[in-house]
Amino acid sequence: MSLSSNTNSVVFSDGIKALLIVVIIIASFLLLLKVFEPQGEIPEEAASDQRSEQNESTEPVNDDETLEPEEIPLAATETALLKAEKTQLLISEFGYWFATDYLEGDINPGIYEVSTGDTLWEIAEAAYGDGALWTLILDANSADIGFLANGSQALIVPGQLLNIPPRL
């Protein structure tokens, strides 16, 4: 009988070891997911602070004449608005940040309201057909565009208004 009980305790001990290994593997996987989680979200307080600062200081830039707010052309086309809405739904559904994939012509020169999923690169791609021209938008809005954690100036937040200048 002692041999049988000894075998049972070895099997039970091996089972606990296997269970512990599985738990450690799952915990490691979950930790890796958290560590490599997409960055890009900023605390709501920071976003609202930047939005309020931006809203207080943004005036349309027009060297020829000052346009009244109702005369300022809105940059987003209906297609851009639909794509931004779809991106917002995907972000809500999956819990991960996605960039909105605009095409040339989706955004025109004028005043553009930043949506969730927007990047300066994607906005430039939509306005100029070339994402590398994002610095045109940065230059036109440098006082209103924040800095990312890595030190580069490219932080835009939903609700922020950007002046999309015409391509030179």
C-alpha positions in Angstrom: 0.0 0.0 0.0 2.9 2.3 0.7 4.1 2.0 -2.9 0.6 3.0 -4.2 0.3 6.0 -1.9 3.9 7.1 -2.8 3.0 7.0 -6.5 -0.2 9.0 -5.9 1.8 11.7 -4.1 4.4 11.9 -6.9 1.6 12.3 -9.5 -0.2 14.9 -7.3 3.1 16.7 -6.8 3.8 16.6 -10.6 0.3 17.9 -11.3 0.8 20.9 -9.0 4.1 21.7 -10.6 2.5 21.6 -14.1 -0.3 23.8 -12.9 2.2 26.3 -11.4 4.1 26.4 -14.7 0.9 27.1 -16.6 0.0 29.9 -14.2 3.5 31.4 -14.6 3.3 31.2 -18.4 -0.1 32.9 -18.4 1.0 35.6 -16.0 4.1 36.3 -18.1 2.0 36.6 -21.2 -0.4 39.0 -19.6 2.6 41.1 -18.3 4.1 41.2 -21.8 0.8 42.4 -23.2 0.7 45.2 -20.7 4.3 46.2 -21.3 3.9 46.3 -25.0 0.5 47.8 -25.0 0.2 50.5 -27.7 1.0 53.9 -26.3 -0.6 57.1 -27.5 -3.4 57.6 -25.0 -2.9 60.5 -22.7 -4.7 61.1 -19.4 -8.0 62.9 -19.9 -6.9 65.7 -17.7 -3.9 66.4 -19.9 -6.1 66.2 -23.0 -8.7 68.6 -21.6 -6.0 71.0 -20.4 -4.4 71.1 -23.9 -7.9 71.4 -25.5 -8.8 74.4 -23.4 -5.4 76.1 -23.9 -5.7 75.4 -27.7 -9.3 76.7 -27.8 -8.3 79.9 -26.0 -5.3 80.7 -28.2 -6.3 79.4 -31.7 -7.1 82.2 -34.1 -7.3 81.5 -37.8 -4.2 82.7 -39.6 -4.9 84.5 -42.8 -2.4 87.2 -44.0 -4.9 88.8 -46.4 -7.8 89.3 -44.1 -9.3 88.0 -40.9 -12.1 85.5 -41.6 -15.2 85.3 -39.5 -15.7 81.8 -37.9 -18.5 81.0 -40.3 -16.3 81.9 -43.3 -13.5 79.6 -42.3 -13.6 76.5 -44.6 -13.8 73.2 -42.8 -11.1 70.8 -43.9 -12.8 67.4 -43.3 -14.8 65.9 -46.1 -17.7 63.6 -45.4 -15.4 60.6 -46.2 -12.9 61.8 -43.6 -15.7 62.1 -41.0 -17.0 58.6 -41.7 -13.5 57.1 -41.5 -12.8 58.9 -38.2 -16.1 57.6 -36.8 -15.2 54.0 -37.9 -11.8 54.3 -36.2 -13.4 55.5 -33.0 -15.7 52.5 -33.0 -12.8 50.1 -33.6 -10.9 51.7 -30.7 -13.9 51.4 -28.5 -14.6 47.8 -29.5 -11.0 46.4 -29.2 -9.5 48.7 -26.6 -6.5 49.5 -28.7 -5.5 52.7 -30.5 -5.6 52.6 -34.3 -4.6 55.3 -36.7 -7.3 56.4 -39.1 -6.3 55.5 -42.7 -7.1 58.5 -44.8 -6.5 58.9 -48.5 -5.5 61.9 -50.4 -8.5 64.3 -50.7 -10.2 63.2 -47.5 -9.0 66.4 -45.8 -8.8 69.8 -47.6 -6.9 73.0 -46.5 -8.9 74.8 -43.8 -9.7 74.3 -40.2 -9.7 70.6 -39.2 -10.9 69.2 -35.9 -8.7 66.3 -34.7 -10.5 63.0 -34.1 -9.4 60.0 -32.1 -7.0 58.0 -34.3 -5.6 61.0 -36.1 -1.8 61.6 -36.5 -0.1 64.4 -38.2 1.2 61.9 -40.7 -2.3 60.6 -41.6 -3.7 64.1 -41.8 -0.9 65.2 -44.1 -1.5 62.1 -46.2 -5.2 63.0 -46.5 -4.5 66.7 -47.3 -1.4 66.4 -49.5 -1.1 62.8 -50.6 2.2 62.5 -48.7 2.5 61.8 -45.0 6.0 63.1 -45.0 4.6 66.6 -45.4 3.2 66.5 -41.8 5.7 69.2 -40.9 3.7 71.7 -43.0 0.9 71.2 -40.5 3.3 71.3 -37.5 4.8 74.6 -38.7 1.3 76.1 -39.2 0.2 75.0 -35.7 3.5 74.8 -33.7 2.2 76.8 -30.7 -0.7 74.4 -30.3 0.9 71.0 -30.9 2.3 69.3 -27.8 5.3 67.1 -27.2 5.3 63.3 -27.1 7.0 61.4 -24.3 10.0 60.9 -26.6 10.5 64.6 -26.9 9.2 65.0 -30.5 6.6 67.7 -31.2 3.6 65.8 -32.6 1.0 65.5 -29.8 -2.5 66.3 -31.0 -5.6 65.5 -29.1 -9.3 64.9 -30.2 -11.2 68.1 -30.4 -8.2 70.2 -31.1 -8.5 72.6 -34.1 -5.7 72.6 -36.6 -5.0 75.0 -39.5 -4.3 72.8 -42.6 -2.4 75.1 -44.9 -2.5 74.7 -48.7 0.4 72.7 -50.1 3.0 75.0 -51.5 
